[in-house]
Amino acid sequence: MHPSFSQTPDPSFSRREALLRSGTGFGALALASMLPTSSLSAGPALSSHIKPRAKSVIFLFMEGGPSHLDLFDPKPQLNKLAGSQLPVGYKKVITAMGEANSPLLGSKRKWQQHGESGIWTSDWIPHISTCVDDIAVIRSCWTNGINHSGGVCQMNTGTPLPGRPSLGAWVSYGLGTENQNLPGFVVMTDNPAQVTNGPRNWSAGFMPASYQGTKLDSGTEPIANLNNPKGISDRRQRMKLDLLNEMNTQHASRREFQTELEARIESYELAFRMQAHAPEAIDLESETEETQKLYGIDEKQTEAFGRNCLLARRLVERGVRFIQLYHGAGSKWDAHSAIENNHTRMCRQMDKPVAGLIQDLKRRGLLDETLVLWGGEFGRTPMSEKGDGRDHNPTGFTMFMAGGGVAGGQTIGATDDLGFHAVENRLHVHDLHATILYLMGIDHLALTYLHKGRPERPTQNEGDAYRLITGRAQA
């Protein structure tokens, strides 16, 4: 099923019959995968009223919830009131660990304005601070998920409850990929730990499974088994795959509603093509020593995420549409206690690779067409937890965007004086997703998928694209 403004099934024959009547059956799936995707799907998804600015997205997901109060959103009033309770009459919220009545915790960071734009950042991110003129800092984000499972799920799928397609799946469905020899939607983590919710975060939900993300491994070998086993030629591998596909097709033809079977057939075909093309794409050793140092690959603390960021740039160059990099997989940004130790370590790991990615994309002329998004599932509270940590804060936090048509050097929105609630230009997750799709030339209300007789949309009929992201906006 391709993107459309309206999808109405013909009840007179089944999906299997439709495939058979086409004269190609399941073979059409393999044929479709070899044709330019844009000719099949990009047209209906793109709005004639929206100029596409970004071709690809790199979503840098800081899992666990980084503290906006110690990175991008300085609050002098918070430091002034540190140790006291929230002011009388202050709007409280339910916190994950019930720390709403705990004393306020000031920030120990040193703050400075950077770039021609004068954007404030803390000393925890000295490398990203050099890129602020290319960054739009959004200080007014908010979400509904109060715990990690709901927060991560909503930031990926638009809802705290499981079952819906991820944003990457919607982009793959709407725009496809520009490289038929690599996945259109790729996910990478910085360590072997399980991301909260696991593969559900990059699932295709109720859409065909072929739109789900492909997870690459962390470390020096992101794609296992790329090379044929010893003694197996390409011809023999092709013959084995043809036989396997024939068996899988017969099996799938009797199970017409299990799209996972079709996705498996497509995945085998893609895997065969990747054996010829992916080794070159993931060969980081072909990069210059200067480039590898730019990403911090030569340093122990930054090597893991630096490799992923550099690989993301190489995949973007080769037409991969949506790339999501998890930093701190296993909720390692979750600083309920000892936030100084936690965030010092986490920022040290990601700061240089993130800045390197932005700088490298820019100097190669790729930043204008690549949207870089940074953030976590929520922020942290101004109140303390366990004396030296911060609880989850879904009511106000910071994310940033760079490239992809975004005007850098601007601060969008604001939280209150203590950094608790978003109060100006509030951007819900639905608004963020609508804005990302807008930058890719997609009207989030026009992109639909018919599910159980109902047209489903990526933002559940909610959200507005923040169009001022492409020009100067007042904080």
LUMTOR-63661 format. One line per 5 residues: their letters; for each residue x, y, z of C-alpha. Coordinates in steps of 0.02 Angstrom, whole numbers, always signed. Layout:
% residues N
A	X:Y:Z  ...;
//
This chain:
% residues 475
MHPSF	+0:+0:+0  +73:+166:-53  +44:+336:+29  -114:+423:-23  -238:+554:+28;
SQTPD	-372:+418:+28  -361:+230:+23  -521:+131:-6  -506:-58:-26  -607:-155:-154;
PSFSR	-706:-284:-53  -736:-393:-206  -568:-481:-197  -433:-517:-70  -256:-451:-65;
REALL	-190:-617:-129  -311:-610:-276  -257:-433:-312  -77:-490:-323  -123:-636:-434;
RSGTG	-229:-528:-549  -82:-413:-572  +5:-556:-663  +157:-551:-549  +102:-611:-377;
FGALA	+232:-594:-240  +365:-572:-373  +303:-393:-386  +377:-359:-216  +552:-400:-274;
LASML	+524:-301:-434  +460:-151:-336  +614:-155:-226  +724:-137:-380  +630:+11:-452;
PTSSL	+663:+193:-401  +560:+213:-243  +518:+393:-281  +417:+340:-433  +311:+228:-323;
SAGPA	+279:+326:-166  +357:+497:-150  +231:+589:-258  +71:+562:-156  +160:+592:+9;
LSSHI	+234:+759:-42  +122:+909:-28  +126:+1026:-178  +118:+1169:-53  +273:+1118:+45;
KPRAK	+448:+1135:-22  +556:+988:+38  +708:+1052:+129  +779:+891:+202  +810:+727:+112;
SVIFL	+866:+631:+265  +849:+634:+454  +979:+588:+585  +893:+576:+755  +1019:+580:+898;
FMEGG	+920:+504:+1041  +991:+530:+1216  +901:+389:+1305  +856:+419:+1486  +820:+605:+1482;
PSHLD	+961:+734:+1480  +943:+884:+1594  +898:+1041:+1496  +931:+1139:+1656  +1115:+1094:+1649;
LFDPK	+1143:+1098:+1460  +1039:+1224:+1361  +918:+1315:+1477  +1006:+1419:+1613  +895:+1472:+1759;
PQLNK	+972:+1600:+1879  +813:+1596:+1984  +835:+1410:+2012  +1008:+1437:+2084  +943:+1581:+2190;
LAGSQ	+808:+1471:+2268  +913:+1312:+2279  +878:+1214:+2438  +703:+1286:+2461  +534:+1214:+2412;
LPVGY	+439:+1261:+2255  +361:+1434:+2280  +185:+1437:+2352  +55:+1422:+2216  +178:+1350:+2091;
KKVIT	+96:+1226:+1975  +154:+1053:+2025  +150:+893:+1923  +155:+709:+1963  +335:+654:+1952;
AMGEA	+394:+478:+1913  +472:+451:+2085  +357:+565:+2186  +489:+700:+2214  +373:+849:+2187;
NSPLL	+402:+915:+2364  +591:+894:+2367  +705:+1046:+2382  +758:+1136:+2225  +927:+1087:+2154;
GSKRK	+1034:+1223:+2078  +1146:+1195:+1927  +1334:+1188:+1957  +1373:+1221:+1776  +1464:+1371:+1705;
WQQHG	+1364:+1457:+1568  +1424:+1559:+1421  +1354:+1636:+1263  +1427:+1569:+1101  +1433:+1612:+917;
ESGIW	+1368:+1765:+830  +1194:+1719:+893  +1247:+1722:+1075  +1156:+1561:+1121  +1184:+1505:+1301;
TSDWI	+1259:+1333:+1332  +1346:+1253:+1479  +1525:+1194:+1500  +1466:+1014:+1485  +1453:+1032:+1295;
PHIST	+1604:+1134:+1236  +1607:+1055:+1063  +1422:+1075:+1024  +1440:+1255:+1086  +1549:+1292:+935;
CVDDI	+1404:+1243:+820  +1265:+1351:+894  +1252:+1463:+741  +1195:+1308:+645  +1074:+1252:+782;
AVIRS	+896:+1297:+828  +877:+1266:+1015  +696:+1223:+1059  +672:+1255:+1246  +484:+1225:+1253;
CWTNG	+459:+1041:+1215  +335:+937:+1314  +265:+762:+1311  +141:+648:+1400  +255:+503:+1447;
INHSG	+310:+518:+1628  +412:+358:+1633  +544:+293:+1514  +434:+167:+1426  +296:+292:+1387;
GVCQM	+416:+435:+1351  +527:+339:+1232  +375:+262:+1148  +293:+432:+1121  +450:+516:+1058;
NTGTP	+465:+378:+928  +283:+340:+884  +183:+491:+944  +93:+398:+1084  +147:+327:+1253;
LPGRP	+55:+165:+1212  +132:+33:+1097  +65:-22:+930  +85:+127:+814  +217:+148:+678;
SLGAW	+375:+242:+722  +415:+408:+641  +553:+323:+541  +427:+197:+474  +310:+338:+421;
VSYGL	+453:+425:+330  +502:+261:+245  +321:+232:+195  +298:+408:+130  +464:+438:+42;
GTENQ	+551:+270:+23  +739:+262:+1  +857:+330:-130  +970:+176:-120  +894:+5:-153;
NLPGF	+1051:-82:-90  +1038:-16:+89  +893:-7:+213  +791:+153:+207  +775:+161:+397;
VVMTD	+926:+118:+506  +944:+110:+696  +1108:+102:+794  +1149:+97:+980  +1311:+143:+1067;
NPAQV	+1320:-12:+1177  +1245:-188:+1185  +1114:-140:+1316  +930:-151:+1269  +846:+13:+1227;
TNGPR	+688:+41:+1328  +545:-47:+1235  +670:-129:+1117  +624:-148:+932  +451:-77:+966;
NWSAG	+531:+95:+951  +572:+68:+767  +424:-43:+727  +309:-22:+577  +159:-47:+692;
FMPAS	+4:-86:+591  +91:-48:+426  +181:-183:+326  +335:-245:+418  +448:-195:+273;
YQGTK	+441:-14:+337  +517:-53:+507  +693:+0:+551  +846:-109:+524  +956:-117:+678;
LDSGT	+1143:-120:+651  +1260:-187:+785  +1372:-76:+890  +1560:-92:+875  +1679:-114:+729;
EPIAN	+1567:-237:+635  +1393:-157:+624  +1328:-283:+497  +1368:-466:+532  +1389:-601:+398;
LNNPK	+1412:-481:+253  +1535:-598:+168  +1486:-765:+94  +1539:-919:+191  +1703:-994:+134;
GISDR	+1683:-1091:-28  +1514:-1011:-73  +1516:-911:-235  +1397:-768:-275  +1312:-881:-404;
RQRMK	+1282:-1018:-277  +1221:-892:-150  +1099:-825:-280  +1035:-1000:-318  +1009:-1036:-132;
LDLLN	+915:-872:-111  +804:-907:-263  +755:-1076:-191  +723:-1000:-20  +617:-862:-96;
EMNTQ	+515:-989:-193  +479:-1085:-33  +441:-927:+64  +324:-864:-72  +225:-1026:-70;
HASRR	+215:-1015:+118  +162:-831:+116  +29:-855:-19  -75:-957:+105  -52:-827:+242;
EFQTE	-103:-669:+153  -122:-555:+305  +49:-589:+382  +152:-446:+310  +302:-508:+410;
LEARI	+320:-648:+282  +326:-525:+137  +451:-420:+235  +559:-576:+260  +562:-609:+74;
ESYEL	+612:-429:+41  +743:-435:+179  +830:-585:+99  +837:-493:-67  +903:-336:+19;
AFRMQ	+1031:-439:+115  +1097:-511:-48  +1117:-338:-123  +1197:-275:+36  +1332:-408:+23;
AHAPE	+1393:-317:-131  +1368:-137:-77  +1366:-123:+113  +1549:-168:+146  +1602:-8:+61;
AIDLE	+1468:+94:+152  +1524:+41:+326  +1711:+48:+293  +1761:+186:+414  +1945:+148:+389;
SETEE	+1932:+228:+218  +1903:+396:+304  +2050:+510:+333  +2136:+516:+502  +2079:+696:+520;
TQKLY	+1897:+647:+494  +1907:+504:+618  +1981:+621:+748  +1844:+748:+713  +1717:+618:+774;
GIDEK	+1826:+563:+920  +1855:+387:+855  +2035:+397:+916  +1979:+420:+1097  +1911:+282:+1209;
QTEAF	+1767:+381:+1282  +1702:+447:+1116  +1745:+301:+1001  +1579:+206:+1010  +1462:+352:+975;
GRNCL	+1590:+432:+860  +1587:+276:+749  +1397:+280:+742  +1394:+465:+698  +1522:+443:+560;
LARRL	+1430:+292:+492  +1269:+395:+493  +1353:+525:+383  +1411:+389:+262  +1236:+315:+255;
VERGV	+1159:+486:+221  +1282:+509:+78  +1217:+346:+5  +1033:+391:+13  +974:+314:+176;
RFIQL	+820:+413:+225  +803:+398:+416  +943:+356:+538  +919:+348:+726  +1068:+340:+844;
YHGAG	+1036:+296:+1025  +1163:+364:+1148  +1157:+293:+1323  +1057:+139:+1271  +981:+64:+1428;
SKWDA	+925:+236:+1497  +1101:+284:+1548  +1056:+470:+1546  +933:+436:+1688  +1013:+537:+1830;
HSAIE	+900:+511:+1981  +1056:+529:+2087  +1234:+592:+2063  +1189:+695:+1910  +1360:+777:+1910;
NNHTR	+1448:+611:+1885  +1317:+543:+1766  +1304:+691:+1649  +1490:+727:+1651  +1518:+551:+1584;
MCRQM	+1374:+552:+1460  +1415:+724:+1389  +1597:+675:+1372  +1544:+527:+1265  +1427:+618:+1146;
DKPVA	+1480:+802:+1137  +1627:+785:+1018  +1544:+657:+901  +1385:+762:+886  +1484:+920:+848;
GLIQD	+1593:+822:+727  +1439:+760:+635  +1367:+935:+613  +1535:+1006:+558  +1569:+863:+438;
LKRRG	+1397:+872:+358  +1418:+1060:+337  +1589:+1055:+255  +1531:+919:+134  +1378:+1018:+82;
LLDET	+1260:+890:+161  +1193:+989:+309  +1068:+1088:+204  +982:+926:+152  +1006:+827:+314;
LVLWG	+901:+865:+467  +993:+828:+629  +883:+811:+783  +952:+797:+961  +857:+758:+1120;
GEFGR	+787:+628:+1238  +616:+567:+1292  +597:+708:+1421  +701:+825:+1530  +738:+834:+1717;
TPMSE	+651:+923:+1860  +714:+1078:+1950  +682:+985:+2115  +814:+870:+2184  +802:+683:+2202;
KGDGR	+909:+589:+2327  +995:+753:+2361  +1102:+762:+2205  +994:+701:+2061  +842:+755:+1960;
DHNPT	+679:+665:+1921  +591:+649:+1752  +513:+807:+1682  +392:+787:+1536  +316:+962:+1553;
GFTMF	+463:+1063:+1488  +629:+1016:+1410  +750:+1056:+1268  +787:+978:+1100  +884:+1052:+954;
MAGGG	+879:+1042:+765  +1014:+1080:+638  +1020:+1076:+448  +877:+1020:+337  +815:+1197:+306;
VAGGQ	+818:+1246:+490  +881:+1422:+525  +1024:+1406:+648  +1072:+1527:+785  +899:+1542:+859;
TIGAT	+815:+1496:+1023  +633:+1443:+1011  +511:+1444:+1156  +544:+1453:+1342  +511:+1367:+1507;
DDLGF	+462:+1458:+1667  +589:+1537:+1785  +630:+1370:+1863  +633:+1269:+1701  +485:+1160:+1751;
HAVEN	+347:+1199:+1626  +354:+1252:+1444  +265:+1420:+1437  +305:+1502:+1268  +285:+1423:+1095;
RLHVH	+249:+1255:+1176  +293:+1112:+1059  +216:+943:+1096  +291:+784:+1022  +154:+790:+889;
DLHAT	+212:+965:+841  +393:+906:+832  +346:+760:+720  +238:+872:+610  +385:+993:+595;
ILYLM	+507:+855:+546  +387:+792:+412  +357:+971:+353  +544:+996:+329  +543:+838:+222;
GIDHL	+403:+907:+115  +264:+803:+194  +97:+867:+258  +72:+761:+415  -117:+766:+391;
ALTYL	-109:+716:+208  +0:+562:+233  -121:+421:+273  -126:+233:+291  -291:+139:+295;
HKGRP	-298:+27:+448  -458:-69:+489  -558:+46:+377  -491:+203:+457  -363:+325:+383;
ERPTQ	-218:+336:+506  -96:+481:+508  +78:+496:+586  +23:+624:+717  -151:+552:+752;
NEGDA	-235:+706:+678  -145:+818:+802  +2:+936:+801  +56:+1084:+695  +217:+1107:+599;
YRLIT	+319:+1249:+673  +356:+1339:+510  +458:+1477:+593  +594:+1346:+616  +653:+1395:+441;
GRAQA	+674:+1578:+488  +711:+1688:+636  +593:+1659:+782  +584:+1753:+945  +615:+1654:+1105;
//
